[in-house]
Amino acid sequence: FAPRENEKPFTEPERAQRWRLSLASLLFITVLLSDHLWFCTEAKL
């Protein structure tokens, strides 16, 4: 059986977009966390 085109997991643009989205969200979370930690440290001092 030949695999149909629409059965491929992800096309290249979709995969790139998904990867970029996950990277952006990871960066966003990191910025939020560091900002929160910085705020906590400043509050303690």
N, C-alpha and C positions, 0 to 999 in steps of 0.2 A: 504493500500500500504506500502510495506517495502521500506525504503529509500536505495537507492543504495550507494555503498561505495564511489564512486567519487563525491557524492553530499554533503559529509561532508565539512564544511567550511575550516578547516585546520587540517592536521594531526599533531600529537604532535611535531615531529621534525621541521616541518615548522613553527609552532607557536613559538617554542623556538628560532629558528633562526631569525624569524621576530622580536621577543621581544629583542633579543640581538642586532640586527641591529639598532633598534630604540633607544636602550639605548646607543649604541656607538655613534650614530649621535648626540644624546642629549648631551653627554659628550663632543664631539668635538665642538659643538656650544657653550657650556658653556666656554670651554677653549679659544675659539676664542674671545668671548665677553669679558671675564675677561682680556685677553691679550690686547684687544683694549682699554678697559676702563683704564687699568693700564698705557698704553701708553699715553692716553689723560690726565690723572692726572699728569704724569711726565712732559708732555709738558707745562702744565699750571703753574707748580711750578718754 
